Amino acid sequence: MSKQIQEAYIVATTRTPVGKAPRGMLRHVRPDDMLAHVLKGALAQVPELDVNLINDVVVGCAFPEAEQGLNMARIGALLAGLPETVGGLTINRYCSSGINAVQIAADRIRTGEADVVIAAGSESMSMVPMMGNKVSLNPAIFAKDENYAIAYGMGLTAEKVAQQWKVSREDQDAFAVESHRRAIAAIQSGAFANEITPLDATYRTPNLATGEVILRNKVLDTDEGPRLDTTLEGLAKLKTVFDAKGSVTAGNSSQMSDGAGAVVLVSEKVLKQFNLTPLARYVSFAVKGVPPAIMGIGPKVAIPAALANAGIAQSDLKWIELNEAFAAQALAVMRDLELDPAVVNPNGGAIALGHPLGATGAIRTATLVHGMRRRGQTGYGMVTMCIGTGMGAAGLFEAIF
């Protein structure tokens, strides 16, 4: 006999500060340690919850190998001190891995298979480079012209979007400046304080004169990417990276980053049993494919699909976390869907705050949920992004009190 669909609620969510890669503040912090840190941080927000009721930990990672391989979800859960009865599942859908982890966790609860599931994402682009340590593309990709785009670098697809949607270099740079401005304003106002679980890092510096190793401990609690000195004039001086005659630069692209995030979801039964305060209700999710050559446009089709799944109008969205993989694709999506710039990335986006690939969906869920709560906003919010090889994903939530 089938079980009735039930609601899934977010009762806790947190993230690390995001560090620059490959030489930033988190460069020596292992991704499984970052994962364990946010798992503990999220559960610390709900101390009354019985951890023995956790059914599973679902973790997104775009390149699950090396330091973030070997089923990092299970390893992270054990490192966090969770009961051995808690399972672990590592998933990969590139940049949407973190939001897909939330979707899988919520659906386990909604179908009645579980009552408590933690969704998370963790990625160290310092330790595991883009494309991983060994790239081995299928030769069939190069056998047919229509398959070439599968092998395109993300920057080249951004150039394709900029050309097709006529997004100028000036508009991309202006978008990047605004991303940094909003992020700096959020940091200075303490907007991220409730969503970040600070972590301790130890840095080792050799003293060549004495042969000693100097240890320096630092508490990391602030995102490393946003720059107060970002200006249109400065960005205009940067050379294009992917096309000599193009418009995409390092300054109007997302930053390579390290970071992790976690989201605790529970059923209504557990919500009532432990008298937990719901932060948000999971509503719907959608993923859609687009031509790989213009992969950045993916949210254009994913956003309407997620809204349609829930019967919600786009005008009902109060906050949208649209991952800024590139200014070109973010602007193209916003213009085509006529998204209100005021509700898109109110605290800045990945151009300023960074994009630790498979962790981003979980990280930005924390930003969305805590941001709406801080503002006293009820209603709908969304986390959405483009995905390599031509996809878009969108997760819909309802902030409640």
TAMO-V981037 format. One record per residue. N is the residue number from 1. PSI is psi in whole degrees, 0 to 359 (none if undefined). OMEGA is omega in whole degrees, 0 to 359 (999 if undefined). Layout:
BEGIN
n=N psi=PSI omega=OMEGA
n=N psi=PSI omega=OMEGA
END
This chain:
BEGIN
n=1 psi=128 omega=184
n=2 psi=148 omega=179
n=3 psi=151 omega=179
n=4 psi=139 omega=178
n=5 psi=131 omega=179
n=6 psi=166 omega=182
n=7 psi=152 omega=174
n=8 psi=131 omega=185
n=9 psi=142 omega=171
n=10 psi=124 omega=179
n=11 psi=350 omega=178
n=12 psi=145 omega=175
n=13 psi=141 omega=182
n=14 psi=173 omega=179
n=15 psi=166 omega=169
n=16 psi=164 omega=163
n=17 psi=152 omega=182
n=18 psi=130 omega=181
n=19 psi=157 omega=177
n=20 psi=149 omega=174
n=21 psi=147 omega=8
n=22 psi=6 omega=186
n=23 psi=29 omega=184
n=24 psi=193 omega=189
n=25 psi=339 omega=180
n=26 psi=14 omega=187
n=27 psi=333 omega=181
n=28 psi=4 omega=181
n=29 psi=120 omega=182
n=30 psi=145 omega=179
n=31 psi=328 omega=177
n=32 psi=331 omega=174
n=33 psi=321 omega=175
n=34 psi=319 omega=179
n=35 psi=311 omega=179
n=36 psi=322 omega=181
n=37 psi=314 omega=182
n=38 psi=332 omega=174
n=39 psi=313 omega=178
n=40 psi=322 omega=180
n=41 psi=319 omega=179
n=42 psi=316 omega=181
n=43 psi=333 omega=177
n=44 psi=338 omega=178
n=45 psi=342 omega=181
n=46 psi=66 omega=185
n=47 psi=338 omega=181
n=48 psi=345 omega=181
n=49 psi=133 omega=179
n=50 psi=112 omega=184
n=51 psi=342 omega=178
n=52 psi=348 omega=179
n=53 psi=353 omega=179
n=54 psi=123 omega=181
n=55 psi=323 omega=188
n=56 psi=159 omega=171
n=57 psi=119 omega=182
n=58 psi=123 omega=188
n=59 psi=129 omega=176
n=60 psi=140 omega=178
n=61 psi=128 omega=185
n=62 psi=331 omega=178
n=63 psi=77 omega=187
n=64 psi=75 omega=178
n=65 psi=172 omega=179
n=66 psi=235 omega=184
n=67 psi=340 omega=179
n=68 psi=29 omega=177
n=69 psi=199 omega=175
n=70 psi=41 omega=183
n=71 psi=70 omega=182
n=72 psi=329 omega=181
n=73 psi=312 omega=180
n=74 psi=318 omega=180
n=75 psi=315 omega=179
n=76 psi=321 omega=179
n=77 psi=318 omega=179
n=78 psi=319 omega=178
n=79 psi=331 omega=179
n=80 psi=354 omega=179
n=81 psi=17 omega=178
n=82 psi=156 omega=180
n=83 psi=149 omega=180
n=84 psi=345 omega=179
n=85 psi=347 omega=182
n=86 psi=127 omega=180
n=87 psi=175 omega=179
n=88 psi=132 omega=181
n=89 psi=122 omega=176
n=90 psi=129 omega=183
n=91 psi=160 omega=181
n=92 psi=113 omega=162
n=93 psi=52 omega=180
n=94 psi=235 omega=189
n=95 psi=341 omega=179
n=96 psi=8 omega=184
n=97 psi=319 omega=182
n=98 psi=320 omega=179
n=99 psi=330 omega=174
n=100 psi=326 omega=177
n=101 psi=319 omega=177
n=102 psi=317 omega=180
n=103 psi=315 omega=181
n=104 psi=316 omega=179
n=105 psi=315 omega=181
n=106 psi=319 omega=182
n=107 psi=328 omega=174
n=108 psi=320 omega=179
n=109 psi=317 omega=184
n=110 psi=329 omega=178
n=111 psi=358 omega=178
n=112 psi=9 omega=180
n=113 psi=341 omega=183
n=114 psi=161 omega=177
n=115 psi=335 omega=178
n=116 psi=121 omega=177
n=117 psi=138 omega=176
n=118 psi=128 omega=173
n=119 psi=146 omega=183
n=120 psi=175 omega=173
n=121 psi=144 omega=178
n=122 psi=136 omega=182
n=123 psi=129 omega=171
n=124 psi=103 omega=177
n=125 psi=351 omega=173
n=126 psi=320 omega=184
n=127 psi=326 omega=180
n=128 psi=109 omega=187
n=129 psi=163 omega=173
n=130 psi=134 omega=184
n=131 psi=358 omega=178
n=132 psi=186 omega=184
n=133 psi=342 omega=178
n=134 psi=113 omega=180
n=135 psi=126 omega=180
n=136 psi=86 omega=181
n=137 psi=145 omega=178
n=138 psi=126 omega=180
n=139 psi=335 omega=180
n=140 psi=338 omega=179
n=141 psi=326 omega=185
n=142 psi=1 omega=182
n=143 psi=337 omega=181
n=144 psi=138 omega=182
n=145 psi=322 omega=184
n=146 psi=348 omega=180
n=147 psi=350 omega=185
n=148 psi=321 omega=187
n=149 psi=341 omega=177
n=150 psi=329 omega=183
n=151 psi=357 omega=180
n=152 psi=141 omega=170
n=153 psi=156 omega=183
n=154 psi=323 omega=180
n=155 psi=323 omega=179
n=156 psi=321 omega=177
n=157 psi=328 omega=177
n=158 psi=321 omega=176
n=159 psi=320 omega=178
n=160 psi=318 omega=179
n=161 psi=315 omega=180
n=162 psi=319 omega=180
n=163 psi=312 omega=185
n=164 psi=324 omega=182
n=165 psi=5 omega=176
n=166 psi=52 omega=177
n=167 psi=114 omega=187
n=168 psi=160 omega=175
n=169 psi=319 omega=181
n=170 psi=317 omega=179
n=171 psi=322 omega=178
n=172 psi=316 omega=180
n=173 psi=321 omega=178
n=174 psi=322 omega=177
n=175 psi=319 omega=179
n=176 psi=318 omega=178
n=177 psi=318 omega=180
n=178 psi=325 omega=177
n=179 psi=314 omega=178
n=180 psi=319 omega=181
n=181 psi=314 omega=181
n=182 psi=320 omega=181
n=183 psi=316 omega=178
n=184 psi=317 omega=179
n=185 psi=320 omega=179
n=186 psi=318 omega=179
n=187 psi=314 omega=183
n=188 psi=332 omega=180
n=189 psi=356 omega=181
n=190 psi=19 omega=184
n=191 psi=333 omega=183
n=192 psi=356 omega=189
n=193 psi=316 omega=184
n=194 psi=339 omega=183
n=195 psi=349 omega=183
n=196 psi=130 omega=170
n=197 psi=106 omega=183
n=198 psi=151 omega=176
n=199 psi=155 omega=180
n=200 psi=135 omega=177
n=201 psi=144 omega=178
n=202 psi=126 omega=179
n=203 psi=136 omega=181
n=204 psi=124 omega=181
n=205 psi=122 omega=179
n=206 psi=138 omega=172
n=207 psi=102 omega=186
n=208 psi=335 omega=181
n=209 psi=321 omega=184
n=210 psi=345 omega=183
n=211 psi=5 omega=180
n=212 psi=157 omega=173
n=213 psi=120 omega=182
n=214 psi=125 omega=179
n=215 psi=133 omega=178
n=216 psi=120 omega=179
n=217 psi=141 omega=180
n=218 psi=138 omega=175
n=219 psi=123 omega=182
n=220 psi=116 omega=183
n=221 psi=6 omega=184
n=222 psi=137 omega=178
n=223 psi=140 omega=189
n=224 psi=341 omega=190
n=225 psi=318 omega=186
n=226 psi=137 omega=182
n=227 psi=126 omega=180
n=228 psi=335 omega=186
n=229 psi=14 omega=179
n=230 psi=125 omega=180
n=231 psi=160 omega=176
n=232 psi=320 omega=181
n=233 psi=319 omega=179
n=234 psi=316 omega=180
n=235 psi=327 omega=182
n=236 psi=338 omega=181
n=237 psi=346 omega=183
n=238 psi=142 omega=178
n=239 psi=152 omega=175
n=240 psi=153 omega=187
n=241 psi=324 omega=191
n=242 psi=343 omega=181
n=243 psi=121 omega=184
n=244 psi=328 omega=180
n=245 psi=17 omega=184
n=246 psi=204 omega=185
n=247 psi=356 omega=183
n=248 psi=124 omega=181
n=249 psi=174 omega=175
n=250 psi=332 omega=183
n=251 psi=335 omega=178
n=252 psi=26 omega=175
n=253 psi=161 omega=177
n=254 psi=154 omega=180
n=255 psi=140 omega=170
n=256 psi=136 omega=193
n=257 psi=166 omega=173
n=258 psi=141 omega=177
n=259 psi=173 omega=180
n=260 psi=156 omega=177
n=261 psi=158 omega=180
n=262 psi=148 omega=182
n=263 psi=125 omega=178
n=264 psi=122 omega=179
n=265 psi=142 omega=181
n=266 psi=163 omega=175
n=267 psi=169 omega=177
n=268 psi=327 omega=179
n=269 psi=313 omega=180
n=270 psi=323 omega=178
n=271 psi=313 omega=181
n=272 psi=322 omega=183
n=273 psi=321 omega=183
n=274 psi=9 omega=179
n=275 psi=48 omega=181
n=276 psi=151 omega=178
n=277 psi=117 omega=179
n=278 psi=134 omega=176
n=279 psi=326 omega=181
n=280 psi=158 omega=175
n=281 psi=132 omega=173
n=282 psi=133 omega=185
n=283 psi=303 omega=182
n=284 psi=171 omega=181
n=285 psi=150 omega=174
n=286 psi=146 omega=171
n=287 psi=138 omega=181
n=288 psi=150 omega=178
n=289 psi=150 omega=175
n=290 psi=168 omega=177
n=291 psi=132 omega=182
n=292 psi=330 omega=182
n=293 psi=339 omega=179
n=294 psi=46 omega=187
n=295 psi=332 omega=185
n=296 psi=343 omega=182
n=297 psi=0 omega=185
n=298 psi=316 omega=180
n=299 psi=338 omega=180
n=300 psi=325 omega=180
n=301 psi=334 omega=181
n=302 psi=321 omega=182
n=303 psi=308 omega=178
n=304 psi=326 omega=181
n=305 psi=316 omega=179
n=306 psi=321 omega=178
n=307 psi=318 omega=180
n=308 psi=323 omega=178
n=309 psi=329 omega=183
n=310 psi=352 omega=183
n=311 psi=34 omega=183
n=312 psi=141 omega=178
n=313 psi=147 omega=179
n=314 psi=326 omega=181
n=315 psi=346 omega=179
n=316 psi=351 omega=182
n=317 psi=122 omega=182
n=318 psi=339 omega=183
n=319 psi=130 omega=179
n=320 psi=120 omega=171
n=321 psi=96 omega=180
n=322 psi=110 omega=184
n=323 psi=124 omega=181
n=324 psi=72 omega=176
n=325 psi=316 omega=175
n=326 psi=146 omega=177
n=327 psi=324 omega=182
n=328 psi=312 omega=183
n=329 psi=325 omega=178
n=330 psi=316 omega=179
n=331 psi=321 omega=180
n=332 psi=316 omega=179
n=333 psi=313 omega=182
n=334 psi=319 omega=181
n=335 psi=317 omega=182
n=336 psi=321 omega=180
n=337 psi=356 omega=183
n=338 psi=48 omega=177
n=339 psi=143 omega=179
n=340 psi=115 omega=181
n=341 psi=335 omega=182
n=342 psi=333 omega=182
n=343 psi=355 omega=179
n=344 psi=118 omega=177
n=345 psi=60 omega=181
n=346 psi=333 omega=181
n=347 psi=23 omega=183
n=348 psi=169 omega=183
n=349 psi=199 omega=190
n=350 psi=337 omega=177
n=351 psi=323 omega=178
n=352 psi=316 omega=189
n=353 psi=346 omega=179
n=354 psi=164 omega=184
n=355 psi=85 omega=177
n=356 psi=54 omega=172
n=357 psi=251 omega=186
n=358 psi=347 omega=178
n=359 psi=342 omega=190
n=360 psi=318 omega=181
n=361 psi=319 omega=178
n=362 psi=320 omega=180
n=363 psi=313 omega=183
n=364 psi=338 omega=171
n=365 psi=319 omega=177
n=366 psi=318 omega=179
n=367 psi=315 omega=180
n=368 psi=307 omega=185
n=369 psi=312 omega=180
n=370 psi=325 omega=180
n=371 psi=315 omega=180
n=372 psi=323 omega=180
n=373 psi=319 omega=180
n=374 psi=323 omega=180
n=375 psi=353 omega=184
n=376 psi=25 omega=182
n=377 psi=123 omega=167
n=378 psi=169 omega=180
n=379 psi=198 omega=193
n=380 psi=141 omega=174
n=381 psi=161 omega=186
n=382 psi=145 omega=171
n=383 psi=125 omega=186
n=384 psi=153 omega=180
n=385 psi=160 omega=170
n=386 psi=163 omega=186
n=387 psi=138 omega=178
n=388 psi=150 omega=184
n=389 psi=10 omega=171
n=390 psi=69 omega=175
n=391 psi=166 omega=172
n=392 psi=148 omega=179
n=393 psi=151 omega=178
n=394 psi=131 omega=175
n=395 psi=135 omega=184
n=396 psi=135 omega=181
n=397 psi=157 omega=174
n=398 psi=117 omega=177
n=399 psi=130 omega=182
n=400 psi=162 omega=179
n=401 psi=none omega=999
END
